[in-house]
Amino acid sequence: MPRLKLAAVPFALVVSVALAAEKRPGEDKKYESPYSVAFAHADLIGDITSGKRGAAGDESTVPHAEWNSKAVREKYGSWGPPAKHFPPPAGLAGKSVGWKRERVIAVGLRYVGYGYQHHHIPDWLPPEDWPHGEKGGHHGKGVDCSNFTSFVYNLAFGLKPSSDIKAQSALKEFPGPGDGHATPVRRVELPDSYDDFPKTLRTGDLLYVKNLKGELAHVVLWVGAIGKSPNGVPLILDSHGDGVKDSDGQTIPSGVHLRPFRDKSWYHKSASHAIRVFAD
């Protein structure tokens, strides 16, 4: 669980993050992250924590009562019910770029502790006999990397990019906010030097990573200057398998967590490019 700075974070957000960790079956509840986030803006997700927009049963176009139905199983298979396209939140047009960027991370932190699952929506909990794909478990709530980033931008702003990793990484615009609208996004080329990453990337940027074959295989949210780590290492927020160790030498559990972006890490060595939704 991230230790969030209470002076800068609305209490509702602290509560929602704590509840997210409790929702993941099998999660090591003793894990305590050494990383934190300190927001400069207030009331980042009040509309989500206290309104219908954040209701778990309202994440899909399929009615909640039908999520585990035979019809959904036959139509969507192991991925389960699809995400709905959320409308834009009230007052979005009047918000600053800084507020929008921080909202990305605030929304993402709601799902800390959710598992790594090949699901379209984070709160779908399929029964034990539900068919599942080759990767990711099928017991428990959760999402994979690109469904996580797609859902975060969707819930936060009504922007719904493709949840297919390769398609998402190549987009020049995100559908939304609202029906019939599209928002231009910008590809950001990465610097040669590791030390220049924090200077190049901005909070909320989508950073894409290649696998050993050179194919795009992963995406993370860049936390940026609001992320705090004991040794000053930059932080990312993603849904990933276990194996990454934190600054205390603990193995970070699989699923949605804050993770370090180290010089010699796969995240850095195989980084491809970034997409920025909110320009300076």
N, C-alpha and C positions, 0 to 999 in steps of 0.2 A: 504494500500500500504506500503511495507517495505521501510524504509528510508535507502537506500544503500549508503555506503561511497564512494564518487566520486573519492577519491584519489586512491582507490584500485580496482575500477570497471570500465571497459570500458564504455564510454558514450552510446554505442549502446545497452548495456544491460539495462541501466537505462530507455532508451526510450522504449524498448520492454516490460518491466514490466509495465510501465505506460499504454501502449496500451492494454495489457492483461486485465487490470482492466476495461477499457472502453468497452470491448467486451461482458461483461456479462450483459444481460438484467435483470433489477430489482436489480442490485447490489447497495448497499448503498455506493455511491461515496464519502460520507463524512467520511467514516471510514479511519483512518490513524493509521497504526500499530506502536507500540512503538519499534518494533524489527527491526534489521538491519543485514546485512551481509557484512563482509569486506574480500575481496579476497586477497590472497598473490600473485596469478598468473595473468598475463595479457593475453589478447586475448583468452578468454575461449570459446566464442561462435561466433566469427567473421564470421565463415563459415556458421553459421545458420542465423544470423541477416542480412547478406548481400548476401547470396547465395540461390540457389534453395532448398537446404536442409531444410531451414526454411519456405518454401512456404506452407501456410495453405492448399492449394488445392492439395498438393502433399503428403498428409499424408496416403493415402489409396492405396490399389491395384486397387480399383475402380476409374475410371476417375472422376474428380471433377464434371463434368457436369451430371453425372449419380447418384450422391450421394442420391438424393431424388426421384429416379426413382421407378417405380412399381416393377421392377426386384429386386432391392436392398431391398425394403420393404418385398417382398415375401421370399427372401433368408435369410436376416439377422434380420428381425423384428425390435423390439424396440432398439436393440443395434446399428443399423445402419452399415455403411461401415466399414470393418475391416482395421486394420493398415497394412501398407506395412512393409516389412523388409528392413530397410535402410542399405546401404553399409557402411563399416567403413569409417570414415572421413580421409582425407589425412593427413599423418604424424603421425597417432596415435601411431605407434610402437615406435616412438622416444620421446614420452611424458612421463614425470615422473608420479609416482603414485600420488603425491600431486596434480598435474595438473588435472589428471583424476578425482580424488575425487571432486575437486572444480567444474569441468565441470558438474558433476551430479547436483549439487545445482544450478548452473548458468542456466542450461537448465530448471530445474524445476521452477525457479523463473519467467520464461517467461510466465507462465500460472497463476500467481497470479491473483485472481479475477474471474477466470473461475468457473462456477458452479459445484455443485456435481450432475453429471448425469451418468446414466448407459449407457455410450457410449464407443465405442472402441477408438475413436480418439477425441481430444479436440476441433477441429474447425468445427465439423459437427453441422449444425444448421437445424434440421428437421422442416418441416412445422407443423402448429398447429394440423392438423388432423392425424399426424403420430401416430401409436400405441405405447404405452409405458408400461413398466413393473410396478410392484407393488411399487418399490422404485425409488426415484429420479424423477425429473421432466422431461418433454420432450420438453420444450421450452427453447432454449438457448444452447450455447456451453458449453462443460465441459466433465469431466470424473469422474469415481469413483476411489477409492483408488488404487486398483491393476492395473487398466488400466492406471492410472497416472504413477505409478512406472515403469510399463512395457514400456510405451511410452517414458518416460524420458531416460531410458537406451538404448532403440532402437534408438531414435533420436541422442543421444549423441555419441554412439559408434558402432551402428549396432549390438547390443546385444538385442535379442528379447525373453525375458522369457515369460512364460505363463502369461496371464492376469487373470487367475482364481486364487483367493487368496490362496486356499489350495494347488493347484499344484505348484504355484510360491514359496510358503514357503518351499517346500520339495525338490526343485531342487538342484542338485549337479553340474550342469553346465548350462550355458546360451547358446542358439544357437547363433552362430556368433563369431567374426565379419566376415561377408561374407558367401557365400553359402558353405555348406559342412564343416564348422568349428564349434567348440564348445569351450567355455571358462570355465574352472573349477571355481566354487565358493565355499566358505567355510562357514559352519554353525558356528555361534558364540554363545556360551552359555552365558547367562546373569548373572551378579553378584547378590549376595544376598542384598547388600547394594545399596541404591539409589545413594549415593555419589560416588560409583565406576562406575556408568554408563558412565560418561564422560571419565574415564580412560580406559574403556573396548571397547567402540564403536569408530568408525572413521567416518569422514565426508563421506557421500554418502552411508553408510551402510543402508540396508533395515531392519527395525525393525517391527516384527509381533506382533499383539495384539489379545487376545482372547475375546470373548463375555462372557456374564453371564453364558452361558451354557458350557463354557470351550472350545468352538470351535474357530478355527482361523477365524477372521472376519475383520481384518484391517491391513494395512501396511503403514508405514511412511518412509520418508527419514530422517536420522539423520544428522543434520546440523553441529554439532560439534563445534570446537574451532573458526571457522569463524563466528559463530552466535553471535550477541550482543543483550543483553537484559538489561533493566534498573536495574533489581535486580539480574542479573547474572544467572538466570534460563536457563538451556539448551534449545535449540530450535529444533523443528522438522518441516518438510515441508510435508504437505499431503493434500488430498482432503477429506473433512469430512463435516458432517452437522454442523449447528450452535449449540450454547450452551456453547462453551468454552470461557471463559473470558480472556482477555489479562492482562498485568501488570498494566494497567490504569483502569481496571474494566469494560472495554468495551466488549460487546459480539462480538466475531470474526465472521464475516458472513460465511455462508455455502460456501463450495467450496475450492479452492486451496489457502492456506494461510500459513504463518509462524505461528506456535503455540507453547506455552510453554510446556515443559516436566516437570511437577511438581511431587513432592514426593507423594502426595495423589491423583493424577489424575488416571483416568482409564488407560491412556497410560502406566503408570508405574506399577500400581497394577496388570494389566492383561497382561503385556508383556510376550511373549513366548520365542522368540529367535531372532537372527539377521542373515542375510546373508551378507557376505562381498565378493564383486566382485574383488576388487584390494587389494592384500595382501601387507603387509609391506616388 
